[in-house]
Amino acid sequence: MFNVNTMGPIVLSQSLLPPLRKATGRIVIVGSIAGKVGFSLNGPYSISKFTLEGFADVLRRELSPFGIKVCLLEPGGIATPMMDKVEGEAEGVISNLPRDGKRYYESAIRDYMSSIPFTKDYAVTPEQAATKYYMQ
């Protein structure tokens, strides 16, 4: 998760700096609301997105003298197959927990799972999110 969510944008941005300096282009990084607020049971995801917050902030300051703008998009819920995957795998995760893991985390996992239908109700499609950001 860290390689895709964090290192991917960092490596891509660094590799594109030479042509961006010539064109005074713009770097657009897709973060998440989870980069501003850490959610229970989403530690790795939130950490990866918090890291993008810092990266975008530093990059914005470092590239400003070259006329390169850096934007960080932070959408909320987006309806992707990830939500269905989490729902589909929850019982398996719970059943594979060791006894202490069940004692400490089963209730929290079930509470988290009960929030997914609500999240799905308010999630936008990837196309809706892209259109919204494109229009701004």
Beta strands, then each sheet from edge to edge (+ up, - down):
strand 1: 26-30
strand 2: 69-73
sheet 1: 1+ 2+
end
